[in-house]
Amino acid sequence: MAIFNGRDYSVVYNAVDISNRVRTIRVSQNAEDLDGTAMGALSRAHVPGLRDDRIELELFQDHAAGSVDATFSAQIGVAAGVLTTIKPTSAAVSATNPKYEGTMVLLDYSPADVEVGNLSMVPITLVPAPGSQITRSTV
Amino acid sequence: MAKKRYRVVGELPVAGAQPGEEFEADLSVEQEESLIASGAIALAFDKAKEK
């Protein structure tokens, strides 16, 4: 895969394929930046700290059975989390179509956040279940 | 845990099956309960086992 137009991303949350309700995706794999700088240093010493990954989505709201609202509203704050998988395309996972996957906890869900005349959008923030992180896999 | 047969009754695909289709899966109790409660899936009647 060369550079590509991000128009076919696959997003599966708790086995439900929500791809066709997704407008934006941000997968962040981060480590905290600890300051290990001591006297005598000539430059800042950045020490990688704890991982702090997250997935942020913006979805089109849909109150139909098994769709956005029904899928997410039951998962708010459930510490066990659910498996969430994101791929660049809907094709099978491969070396050029890696999956980013984690057991994710739903922290923020706003079922209604709309201004008159606009589409009803839903911002979602997912963080890894305690002790886990988002992993990349090509198989 | 034995696989069970489910039908996708919600608006979105589940476990690779499209709405209206059936699939077999070994879902955890929690996942089965949440997907049924959300209206995504329903337990499917297995005609083959009834014969």
Backbone of each chain as ProteinMPNN parsed JSONL, in Angstrom:
{"seq_chain_A": "MAIFNGRDYSVVYNAVDISNRVRTIRVSQNAEDLDGTAMGALSRAHVPGLRDDRIELELFQDHAAGSVDATFSAQIGVAAGVLTTIKPTSAAVSATNPKYEGTMVLLDYSPADVEVGNLSMVPITLVPAPGSQITRSTV", "coords_chain_A": {"N_chain_A": [[0.844, -1.194, 0.0], [0.591, 2.124, -0.903], [0.733, 5.704, -0.381], [-2.481, 6.821, 0.661], [-6.005, 7.43, 0.26], [-8.022, 8.058, 2.904], [-10.686, 6.512, 2.99], [-11.963, 4.17, 3.48], [-11.78, 3.093, 5.991], [-11.951, 0.64, 8.558], [-13.911, 0.078, 11.359], [-14.471, -1.688, 14.164], [-16.405, -2.375, 16.893], [-16.868, -4.077, 19.787], [-17.59, -6.32, 18.288], [-19.412, -5.226, 16.545], [-19.744, -3.756, 13.443], [-19.103, -0.605, 12.91], [-18.328, 1.022, 10.903], [-19.629, 2.408, 8.761], [-20.833, 4.488, 10.044], [-18.996, 6.221, 10.902], [-17.175, 9.245, 11.006], [-14.757, 10.587, 11.667], [-11.52, 9.447, 12.756], [-9.178, 8.887, 15.298], [-6.352, 7.369, 16.297], [-4.302, 7.032, 18.987], [-1.136, 6.331, 20.12], [0.628, 6.577, 22.867], [3.346, 7.431, 25.054], [3.906, 8.566, 28.328], [5.728, 11.576, 28.947], [8.418, 11.784, 30.78], [10.377, 13.851, 32.851], [13.684, 13.55, 33.069], [15.822, 15.116, 33.609], [18.862, 16.18, 34.992], [21.009, 18.12, 37.215], [23.733, 19.643, 35.564], [23.145, 18.728, 33.1], [22.991, 19.264, 29.547], [20.98, 19.232, 27.817], [17.464, 18.498, 27.705], [16.35, 15.575, 29.322], [14.406, 13.157, 28.156], [12.318, 10.812, 29.466], [10.706, 7.877, 28.731], [7.497, 7.234, 29.936], [4.606, 5.813, 31.455], [2.375, 4.044, 29.289], [-0.227, 5.648, 27.473], [-2.613, 5.292, 25.774], [-5.2, 6.008, 23.333], [-8.389, 6.023, 21.648], [-10.14, 8.082, 19.521], [-13.239, 8.915, 18.242], [-15.527, 10.244, 15.827], [-18.872, 10.041, 15.329], [-21.799, 9.484, 13.293], [-24.868, 10.0, 14.73], [-27.194, 7.425, 15.51], [-30.149, 5.976, 16.275], [-31.222, 3.513, 15.817], [-31.986, -0.028, 16.235], [-29.313, -1.914, 17.509], [-27.438, -0.147, 16.529], [-25.505, 2.902, 16.623], [-26.182, 4.399, 19.097], [-27.41, 2.403, 20.715], [-25.349, 0.556, 20.839], [-23.183, 1.853, 22.101], [-24.174, 3.13, 24.442], [-24.574, 1.316, 26.479], [-22.081, 0.716, 27.383], [-20.724, 2.611, 28.844], [-18.223, 3.482, 31.0], [-17.711, 0.845, 31.759], [-15.476, -1.204, 33.173], [-14.209, -3.509, 32.269], [-14.133, -3.328, 29.534], [-14.321, -3.545, 25.882], [-13.466, -5.393, 22.924], [-11.855, -3.589, 20.402], [-11.29, -2.772, 17.077], [-9.357, -1.353, 14.522], [-8.781, -0.717, 11.123], [-6.934, 0.273, 8.181], [-8.243, -0.258, 5.757], [-11.204, -2.038, 4.657], [-10.459, -4.533, 3.886], [-8.904, -7.803, 4.392], [-6.706, -8.3, 7.221], [-3.291, -7.538, 6.788], [0.207, -7.283, 5.83], [0.256, -4.786, 4.734], [-2.081, -3.755, 5.549], [-2.557, -3.158, 8.403], [-3.878, -4.011, 11.655], [-5.097, -2.117, 14.38], [-5.556, -2.65, 17.654], [-7.385, -3.096, 20.662], [-8.541, -3.745, 24.016], [-11.044, -1.851, 24.936], [-12.191, 0.846, 26.982], [-15.105, 2.739, 27.387], [-15.073, 6.085, 27.873], [-16.119, 8.68, 27.441], [-19.224, 9.72, 26.31], [-21.616, 11.287, 24.453], [-24.79, 11.299, 23.904], [-26.537, 13.156, 22.808], [-25.663, 15.963, 21.164], [-25.943, 18.512, 19.624], [-26.587, 21.127, 17.243], [-29.173, 23.265, 16.171], [-30.4, 22.383, 13.016], [-28.127, 21.059, 12.202], [-26.251, 18.021, 11.503], [-26.62, 15.26, 13.713], [-24.053, 14.515, 15.655], [-21.711, 12.301, 17.286], [-19.268, 12.395, 19.645], [-16.702, 10.2, 20.653], [-14.677, 8.761, 23.144], [-12.236, 6.395, 23.74], [-10.402, 4.4, 25.981], [-7.657, 2.201, 26.858], [-8.424, -0.862, 28.598], [-7.72, -1.33, 32.11], [-4.252, -1.777, 32.574], [-3.667, -2.517, 29.992], [-2.97, -1.971, 26.444], [-3.053, -0.348, 23.191], [-2.467, -2.39, 20.429], [-0.463, -3.178, 17.527], [-0.965, -5.182, 14.693], [-0.209, -7.487, 12.061], [-1.298, -9.802, 11.302]], "CA_chain_A": [[0.0, 0.0, 0.0], [1.294, 3.406, -0.941], [-0.105, 6.696, 0.286], [-3.863, 6.472, 0.31], [-7.128, 8.259, 0.65], [-8.667, 7.349, 4.01], [-12.126, 6.485, 2.743], [-12.509, 2.824, 3.691], [-11.341, 2.569, 7.285], [-12.843, -0.307, 9.221], [-13.969, 0.242, 12.812], [-15.331, -2.716, 14.762], [-16.478, -2.182, 18.348], [-17.657, -5.149, 20.412], [-18.033, -7.171, 17.161], [-20.328, -4.48, 15.676], [-19.022, -2.977, 12.437], [-19.706, 0.74, 12.897], [-17.573, 1.799, 9.904], [-20.429, 3.325, 7.941], [-21.359, 5.575, 10.872], [-17.819, 6.939, 11.397], [-16.669, 10.333, 10.184], [-13.326, 10.81, 11.937], [-10.845, 8.457, 13.609], [-7.822, 9.205, 15.748], [-5.75, 6.354, 17.157], [-3.094, 7.612, 19.574], [-0.31, 5.462, 20.955], [1.499, 7.538, 23.541], [3.976, 7.184, 26.349], [4.085, 9.822, 29.05], [7.056, 12.17, 28.805], [8.929, 12.112, 32.121], [11.565, 14.704, 32.795], [14.789, 12.961, 33.819], [16.948, 16.031, 33.514], [19.553, 16.444, 36.269], [22.004, 19.189, 37.164], [24.869, 19.33, 34.708], [22.68, 18.351, 31.759], [23.003, 20.305, 28.524], [19.698, 19.168, 27.125], [16.412, 17.843, 28.48], [16.327, 14.112, 29.231], [13.023, 12.664, 28.087], [12.234, 9.41, 29.868], [9.366, 7.352, 28.438], [6.755, 6.774, 31.109], [3.527, 4.851, 31.241], [1.595, 4.2, 28.059], [-1.509, 6.331, 27.653], [-3.213, 5.241, 24.436], [-6.637, 6.258, 23.237], [-9.046, 6.086, 20.338], [-11.188, 9.089, 19.486], [-14.071, 8.771, 17.05], [-16.724, 11.062, 15.681], [-19.848, 9.18, 14.658], [-23.147, 9.972, 13.013], [-25.776, 9.36, 15.683], [-28.208, 6.552, 14.931], [-30.836, 5.346, 17.4], [-31.809, 2.232, 15.398], [-31.552, -1.202, 16.995], [-27.983, -2.419, 17.211], [-26.585, 0.852, 15.903], [-24.563, 3.677, 17.436], [-26.614, 4.688, 20.465], [-27.628, 1.151, 21.451], [-24.063, -0.126, 21.015], [-22.275, 2.545, 23.013], [-24.747, 3.617, 25.702], [-24.478, 0.286, 27.523], [-20.677, 0.44, 27.71], [-20.086, 3.739, 29.506], [-17.575, 3.224, 32.281], [-17.55, -0.585, 32.073], [-14.018, -1.31, 33.285], [-13.678, -4.656, 31.518], [-13.932, -2.886, 28.162], [-14.672, -4.458, 24.787], [-12.461, -5.411, 21.863], [-12.054, -2.577, 19.368], [-10.299, -2.99, 16.026], [-9.372, -0.346, 13.457], [-7.896, -1.042, 9.994], [-6.965, 1.3, 7.125], [-9.271, -0.603, 4.775], [-12.071, -3.129, 5.093], [-9.884, -5.809, 3.455], [-8.321, -8.62, 5.461], [-5.466, -7.812, 7.818], [-2.096, -7.97, 6.065], [1.365, -6.439, 6.116], [-0.042, -3.418, 4.297], [-3.38, -3.358, 6.12], [-2.433, -3.588, 9.796], [-4.977, -3.671, 12.566], [-4.785, -1.532, 15.671], [-6.584, -3.336, 18.42], [-7.265, -3.06, 22.111], [-9.761, -3.879, 24.821], [-11.202, -0.428, 25.2], [-13.229, 1.304, 27.902], [-15.751, 3.971, 26.923], [-15.025, 7.114, 28.921], [-16.981, 9.827, 27.133], [-20.269, 9.484, 25.31], [-22.653, 12.32, 24.5], [-25.801, 10.839, 22.946], [-27.131, 14.309, 22.129], [-24.749, 17.104, 21.176], [-26.281, 18.984, 18.281], [-27.119, 22.483, 17.102], [-30.303, 23.234, 15.247], [-30.093, 22.353, 11.589], [-26.911, 20.304, 11.902], [-26.291, 16.585, 11.722], [-26.363, 14.863, 15.092], [-22.788, 13.789, 15.719], [-21.386, 11.755, 18.604], [-17.846, 12.185, 19.922], [-16.445, 9.027, 21.494], [-13.292, 8.561, 23.573], [-11.989, 5.064, 24.288], [-9.062, 4.187, 26.533], [-7.465, 0.774, 27.113], [-8.778, -1.408, 29.911], [-6.564, -1.224, 33.018], [-3.109, -2.661, 32.362], [-3.49, -2.914, 28.591], [-2.656, -0.905, 25.504], [-3.41, -0.626, 21.795], [-1.369, -3.1, 19.761], [-0.489, -3.246, 16.05], [-0.744, -6.547, 14.239], [-0.395, -7.669, 10.613], [-1.844, -11.155, 11.061]], "C_chain_A": [[0.882, 1.248, 0.0], [0.484, 4.418, -0.137], [-1.538, 6.471, -0.171], [-4.847, 7.482, 0.866], [-7.912, 7.499, 1.724], [-10.172, 7.336, 3.889], [-12.764, 5.134, 3.034], [-12.048, 2.235, 5.017], [-12.408, 1.656, 7.879], [-12.754, -0.089, 10.724], [-14.973, -0.758, 13.365], [-15.248, -2.589, 16.276], [-17.403, -3.242, 18.927], [-18.338, -6.013, 19.349], [-18.994, -6.453, 16.22], [-19.515, -3.602, 14.737], [-19.7, -1.614, 12.275], [-19.099, 1.623, 11.811], [-18.434, 2.816, 9.165], [-21.192, 4.364, 8.759], [-20.22, 6.479, 11.356], [-17.425, 8.067, 10.451], [-15.179, 10.575, 10.422], [-12.802, 9.76, 12.915], [-9.496, 9.027, 14.018], [-7.375, 8.1, 16.705], [-4.436, 6.927, 17.674], [-2.398, 6.571, 20.443], [0.764, 6.338, 21.583], [2.169, 6.933, 24.765], [4.141, 8.538, 27.028], [5.541, 10.264, 28.955], [7.541, 12.607, 30.188], [10.23, 12.897, 31.995], [12.663, 14.125, 33.696], [16.028, 13.84, 33.84], [17.55, 16.316, 34.895], [20.534, 17.604, 36.088], [23.216, 18.747, 36.348], [24.459, 18.964, 33.301], [22.754, 19.545, 30.82], [21.734, 20.293, 27.691], [18.733, 18.351, 27.976], [16.486, 16.332, 28.272], [14.873, 13.64, 29.284], [13.016, 11.18, 28.417], [10.821, 8.911, 29.564], [8.708, 6.805, 29.699], [5.689, 5.77, 30.738], [2.831, 5.108, 29.907], [0.246, 4.841, 28.381], [-2.181, 6.442, 26.289], [-4.673, 5.667, 24.476], [-7.112, 6.237, 21.793], [-10.151, 7.123, 20.446], [-11.93, 8.978, 18.16], [-15.123, 9.874, 17.036], [-17.683, 10.28, 14.801], [-21.104, 9.955, 14.321], [-24.091, 9.25, 13.984], [-26.847, 8.563, 14.937], [-28.846, 5.795, 16.086], [-31.501, 4.026, 17.016], [-31.261, 1.087, 16.235], [-30.167, -1.645, 16.535], [-27.053, -1.415, 16.576], [-25.843, 1.675, 16.971], [-25.008, 3.832, 18.892], [-26.755, 3.409, 21.287], [-26.307, 0.449, 21.752], [-23.22, 0.528, 22.095], [-22.885, 2.864, 24.382], [-24.603, 2.601, 26.828], [-23.052, 0.089, 28.024], [-19.99, 1.555, 28.49], [-19.507, 3.314, 30.855], [-17.44, 1.762, 32.664], [-16.058, -0.906, 32.017], [-13.437, -2.457, 32.48], [-13.397, -4.283, 30.071], [-14.373, -3.927, 27.145], [-13.621, -4.325, 23.692], [-12.822, -4.4, 20.769], [-10.929, -2.705, 18.353], [-10.465, -1.946, 14.931], [-8.349, -0.741, 12.399], [-8.001, 0.064, 8.944], [-7.985, 1.025, 6.028], [-10.086, -1.768, 5.313], [-11.548, -4.497, 4.663], [-9.284, -6.553, 4.645], [-7.028, -7.998, 5.976], [-4.276, -8.381, 7.049], [-0.949, -7.032, 6.436], [1.11, -4.99, 5.725], [-1.415, -2.932, 4.767], [-3.414, -3.776, 7.594], [-3.671, -3.238, 10.618], [-4.408, -3.111, 13.858], [-5.915, -1.947, 16.606], [-6.325, -3.199, 19.909], [-8.601, -3.336, 22.763], [-10.012, -2.518, 25.429], [-12.403, -0.133, 26.102], [-13.785, 2.629, 27.378], [-15.791, 4.984, 28.059], [-16.035, 8.23, 28.675], [-17.97, 9.461, 26.042], [-21.348, 10.537, 25.489], [-23.718, 11.967, 23.478], [-26.49, 11.976, 22.196], [-26.185, 15.491, 22.288], [-24.87, 17.762, 19.806], [-26.825, 20.401, 18.332], [-28.195, 22.45, 16.022], [-29.84, 23.272, 13.782], [-28.876, 21.552, 11.211], [-27.142, 18.8, 12.079], [-25.974, 16.282, 13.179], [-25.131, 13.966, 15.118], [-22.507, 13.35, 17.156], [-19.879, 11.627, 18.742], [-17.671, 11.047, 20.919], [-14.965, 9.025, 21.884], [-13.171, 7.206, 24.253], [-10.564, 4.998, 24.807], [-8.896, 2.699, 26.836], [-7.928, 0.369, 28.507], [-7.529, -1.4, 30.792], [-5.486, -2.261, 32.705], [-2.879, -3.061, 30.919], [-3.153, -1.71, 27.724], [-3.098, -1.31, 24.106], [-2.211, -1.293, 21.132], [-1.58, -3.076, 18.248], [-0.179, -4.671, 15.639], [-0.973, -6.618, 12.733], [-0.886, -9.071, 10.291], [-3.199, -11.291, 11.719]], "O_chain_A": [[1.798, 1.384, 0.811], [-0.349, 4.042, 0.687], [-1.77, 5.98, -1.276], [-4.565, 8.252, 1.784], [-8.411, 6.404, 1.464], [-10.863, 8.063, 4.602], [-13.97, 4.967, 2.857], [-11.937, 1.016, 5.153], [-13.607, 1.883, 7.715], [-11.663, -0.072, 11.295], [-16.167, -0.687, 13.075], [-14.171, -2.682, 16.866], [-18.587, -3.293, 18.592], [-19.502, -6.389, 19.487], [-19.363, -7.014, 15.188], [-18.695, -2.799, 15.181], [-20.722, -1.485, 11.602], [-19.325, 2.833, 11.795], [-18.017, 3.957, 8.964], [-22.084, 5.038, 8.243], [-20.455, 7.404, 12.134], [-17.349, 7.869, 9.238], [-14.422, 10.748, 9.466], [-13.529, 9.259, 13.772], [-8.764, 9.579, 13.196], [-7.946, 7.924, 17.781], [-3.555, 7.27, 16.885], [-2.986, 6.01, 21.368], [1.693, 6.783, 20.908], [1.626, 6.043, 25.419], [4.473, 9.531, 26.381], [6.457, 9.444, 28.892], [7.138, 13.651, 30.701], [11.063, 12.62, 31.133], [12.581, 14.201, 34.922], [17.141, 13.364, 34.061], [16.835, 16.651, 35.839], [20.843, 18.012, 34.969], [23.658, 17.602, 36.445], [25.298, 18.892, 32.402], [22.6, 20.691, 31.241], [21.455, 21.236, 26.951], [19.149, 17.604, 28.862], [16.667, 15.873, 27.144], [14.211, 13.717, 30.319], [13.643, 10.382, 27.719], [9.846, 9.459, 30.08], [9.3, 6.012, 30.431], [5.859, 4.975, 29.814], [2.717, 6.25, 29.461], [-0.337, 4.594, 29.436], [-2.303, 7.529, 25.724], [-5.298, 5.681, 25.536], [-6.335, 6.41, 20.855], [-10.993, 7.059, 21.342], [-11.318, 8.952, 17.092], [-15.549, 10.367, 18.08], [-17.352, 9.904, 13.677], [-21.435, 10.947, 14.97], [-24.101, 8.02, 14.041], [-27.334, 8.973, 13.883], [-28.166, 5.055, 16.797], [-32.266, 3.472, 17.805], [-30.21, 1.21, 16.864], [-29.889, -1.736, 15.339], [-25.971, -1.788, 16.121], [-25.592, 1.196, 18.077], [-24.287, 3.438, 19.809], [-26.278, 3.337, 22.419], [-26.161, -0.181, 22.799], [-22.61, -0.16, 22.913], [-22.169, 2.865, 25.384], [-24.52, 2.976, 27.997], [-22.838, -0.635, 28.996], [-18.795, 1.461, 28.772], [-20.229, 2.845, 31.735], [-17.083, 1.465, 33.804], [-15.451, -0.884, 30.947], [-12.286, -2.387, 32.05], [-12.511, -4.865, 29.445], [-14.75, -5.044, 27.501], [-12.974, -3.287, 23.55], [-13.951, -4.37, 20.282], [-9.754, -2.743, 18.72], [-11.576, -1.688, 14.469], [-7.203, -1.059, 12.717], [-9.039, 0.717, 8.83], [-8.532, 1.955, 5.436], [-9.71, -2.404, 6.297], [-12.127, -5.518, 5.032], [-9.171, -6.014, 5.746], [-6.346, -7.264, 5.26], [-4.258, -9.562, 6.702], [-1.109, -6.116, 7.243], [1.68, -4.073, 6.315], [-1.848, -1.833, 4.42], [-4.201, -4.639, 7.985], [-4.403, -2.297, 10.309], [-3.381, -3.569, 14.36], [-7.082, -1.631, 16.37], [-5.177, -3.19, 20.353], [-9.656, -3.181, 22.148], [-9.29, -2.08, 26.324], [-13.46, -0.758, 26.005], [-13.034, 3.519, 26.979], [-16.454, 4.773, 29.074], [-16.722, 8.67, 29.597], [-17.593, 8.954, 24.986], [-21.928, 10.66, 26.568], [-23.573, 12.299, 22.302], [-26.972, 11.785, 21.08], [-25.936, 15.96, 23.399], [-24.01, 17.591, 18.942], [-27.435, 20.822, 19.315], [-28.107, 21.674, 15.07], [-29.004, 24.087, 13.391], [-28.602, 21.371, 10.025], [-28.103, 18.375, 12.721], [-25.16, 16.963, 13.803], [-25.161, 12.821, 14.666], [-22.998, 13.95, 18.112], [-19.263, 10.833, 18.03], [-18.404, 10.949, 21.903], [-14.1, 9.263, 21.041], [-13.89, 6.901, 25.204], [-9.633, 5.477, 24.16], [-9.889, 2.002, 27.049], [-7.839, 1.141, 29.462], [-6.409, -1.457, 30.284], [-5.764, -3.454, 32.587], [-1.988, -3.864, 30.639], [-3.065, -0.581, 28.206], [-3.47, -2.459, 23.865], [-1.08, -0.822, 21.256], [-2.704, -2.971, 17.757], [0.745, -5.295, 16.161], [-1.817, -5.905, 12.19], [-0.888, -9.479, 9.13], [-3.823, -12.348, 11.634]]}, "seq_chain_B": "MAKKRYRVVGELPVAGAQPGEEFEADLSVEQEESLIASGAIALAFDKAKEK", "coords_chain_B": {"N_chain_B": [[-16.605, -23.539, 25.853], [-19.495, -23.839, 23.847], [-20.126, -23.161, 20.388], [-22.616, -20.852, 19.366], [-25.539, -20.089, 17.421], [-26.385, -17.142, 15.765], [-28.519, -14.437, 14.731], [-28.245, -11.485, 12.827], [-29.937, -8.759, 13.793], [-29.987, -6.084, 14.009], [-29.12, -2.795, 12.724], [-26.528, -2.729, 11.816], [-23.569, -4.532, 10.603], [-22.46, -7.513, 12.267], [-19.836, -9.293, 13.686], [-18.854, -9.882, 11.163], [-21.084, -10.65, 9.756], [-23.839, -9.654, 7.777], [-26.724, -7.455, 8.248], [-29.63, -9.349, 8.859], [-28.457, -11.715, 8.176], [-27.152, -14.91, 9.344], [-24.864, -16.122, 11.836], [-22.228, -18.112, 13.312], [-20.815, -18.209, 16.507], [-18.548, -18.017, 19.289], [-19.33, -16.446, 21.676], [-18.614, -14.487, 24.597], [-20.39, -14.577, 27.736], [-20.96, -12.001, 28.643], [-20.594, -10.466, 26.32], [-22.503, -11.563, 24.618], [-24.855, -10.937, 26.021], [-24.765, -8.115, 25.985], [-24.87, -7.534, 23.246], [-27.312, -8.65, 22.499], [-29.007, -7.166, 24.131], [-28.647, -4.645, 23.032], [-29.965, -4.863, 20.699], [-28.633, -5.754, 18.507], [-28.163, -8.432, 17.797], [-29.857, -11.651, 17.716], [-30.652, -14.753, 19.228], [-30.466, -17.526, 17.062], [-32.691, -19.823, 15.534], [-31.865, -23.134, 15.262], [-32.283, -25.004, 12.623], [-31.218, -27.373, 11.614], [-30.421, -28.898, 13.816], [-32.805, -29.542, 14.944], [-33.96, -31.483, 13.439]], "CA_chain_B": [[-17.938, -22.993, 25.54], [-19.904, -24.243, 22.502], [-20.576, -22.079, 19.517], [-24.055, -20.681, 19.196], [-25.914, -19.469, 16.16], [-27.063, -15.865, 15.98], [-28.976, -13.678, 13.557], [-28.053, -10.037, 12.959], [-31.258, -8.137, 13.7], [-29.817, -4.635, 14.063], [-28.85, -2.064, 11.48], [-25.12, -2.799, 11.425], [-22.982, -5.872, 10.587], [-21.89, -8.025, 13.519], [-18.941, -10.437, 13.511], [-18.706, -10.152, 9.739], [-22.373, -10.991, 9.141], [-24.654, -8.49, 7.447], [-28.079, -7.491, 8.812], [-30.475, -10.393, 8.291], [-27.7, -12.963, 8.036], [-26.843, -15.638, 10.567], [-23.461, -16.497, 12.016], [-21.918, -18.906, 14.49], [-19.714, -17.616, 17.265], [-18.364, -18.411, 20.683], [-19.304, -15.164, 22.381], [-18.657, -14.555, 26.058], [-21.726, -14.28, 28.268], [-21.129, -10.551, 28.694], [-20.752, -9.92, 24.969], [-23.801, -12.003, 24.114], [-25.897, -10.147, 26.684], [-24.753, -6.716, 25.55], [-25.294, -7.452, 21.85], [-28.754, -8.906, 22.45], [-29.675, -6.016, 24.757], [-28.582, -3.475, 22.151], [-30.762, -5.115, 19.501], [-27.751, -6.071, 17.373], [-28.307, -9.845, 17.415], [-30.79, -12.487, 18.459], [-30.34, -16.173, 19.076], [-31.122, -18.065, 15.856], [-33.244, -21.168, 15.632], [-31.026, -24.02, 14.46], [-33.179, -25.988, 11.998], [-30.517, -28.64, 11.394], [-30.399, -29.693, 15.049], [-34.165, -29.92, 15.309], [-34.402, -32.629, 12.633]], "C_chain_B": [[-18.284, -23.344, 24.084], [-20.333, -23.028, 21.69], [-22.101, -22.046, 19.473], [-24.305, -19.984, 17.869], [-26.744, -18.216, 16.45], [-27.527, -15.288, 14.651], [-28.745, -12.201, 13.825], [-29.408, -9.369, 12.739], [-31.177, -6.602, 13.763], [-29.461, -4.054, 12.707], [-27.438, -2.288, 10.945], [-24.605, -4.244, 11.419], [-22.389, -6.24, 11.949], [-21.059, -9.265, 13.198], [-18.847, -10.85, 12.037], [-19.989, -10.521, 9.025], [-23.196, -9.721, 8.93], [-26.024, -8.58, 8.127], [-28.953, -8.517, 8.089], [-29.772, -11.732, 8.143], [-27.494, -13.62, 9.401], [-25.351, -15.945, 10.627], [-23.316, -17.345, 13.267], [-20.733, -18.27, 15.201], [-19.708, -18.147, 18.681], [-18.229, -17.134, 21.502], [-19.262, -15.391, 23.888], [-20.075, -14.199, 26.51], [-21.985, -12.779, 28.247], [-21.366, -9.964, 27.31], [-22.103, -10.317, 24.379], [-24.913, -11.15, 24.713], [-25.939, -8.719, 26.165], [-25.234, -6.58, 24.11], [-26.792, -7.728, 21.695], [-29.51, -7.709, 23.021], [-29.691, -4.794, 23.847], [-29.418, -3.653, 20.891], [-29.919, -5.445, 18.289], [-27.963, -7.492, 16.866], [-29.437, -10.484, 18.206], [-30.333, -13.924, 18.282], [-31.125, -16.714, 17.894], [-31.589, -19.479, 16.134], [-32.438, -22.065, 14.712], [-31.876, -25.153, 13.889], [-32.512, -27.357, 11.878], [-30.565, -29.521, 12.642], [-31.788, -30.178, 15.445], [-34.64, -31.153, 14.57], [-33.908, -33.926, 13.245]], "O_chain_B": [[-17.455, -23.166, 23.191], [-20.822, -22.029, 22.217], [-22.769, -23.077, 19.535], [-23.411, -19.376, 17.281], [-27.669, -18.231, 17.263], [-26.994, -15.614, 13.591], [-29.017, -11.715, 14.923], [-29.959, -9.407, 11.639], [-32.183, -5.914, 13.589], [-29.5, -4.738, 11.685], [-27.176, -2.064, 9.764], [-25.133, -5.09, 12.14], [-21.886, -5.385, 12.678], [-21.53, -10.177, 12.518], [-18.769, -12.037, 11.721], [-19.987, -10.69, 7.806], [-23.24, -8.839, 9.786], [-26.439, -9.664, 8.536], [-29.006, -8.544, 6.859], [-30.423, -12.767, 8.001], [-27.638, -12.992, 10.45], [-24.672, -16.017, 9.603], [-24.159, -17.308, 14.164], [-19.767, -17.848, 14.565], [-20.707, -18.651, 19.195], [-17.14, -16.79, 21.961], [-19.81, -16.371, 24.391], [-20.851, -13.602, 25.764], [-23.073, -12.33, 27.887], [-22.213, -9.089, 27.13], [-22.764, -9.512, 23.722], [-25.807, -10.694, 24.0], [-27.016, -8.171, 25.931], [-25.929, -5.62, 23.779], [-27.458, -7.115, 20.861], [-30.526, -7.288, 22.47], [-30.631, -3.999, 23.882], [-29.568, -2.719, 20.103], [-30.416, -5.423, 17.163], [-27.946, -7.737, 15.66], [-29.907, -9.95, 19.21], [-29.695, -14.26, 17.285], [-32.305, -16.406, 17.732], [-30.955, -20.229, 16.876], [-32.334, -21.795, 13.515], [-32.157, -26.137, 14.574], [-33.173, -28.386, 12.025], [-30.728, -30.737, 12.545], [-31.916, -31.135, 16.208], [-35.594, -31.807, 14.992], [-34.177, -35.002, 12.712]]}, "name": "protein", "num_of_chains": 2, "seq": "MAIFNGRDYSVVYNAVDISNRVRTIRVSQNAEDLDGTAMGALSRAHVPGLRDDRIELELFQDHAAGSVDATFSAQIGVAAGVLTTIKPTSAAVSATNPKYEGTMVLLDYSPADVEVGNLSMVPITLVPAPGSQITRSTVMAKKRYRVVGELPVAGAQPGEEFEADLSVEQEESLIASGAIALAFDKAKEK"}
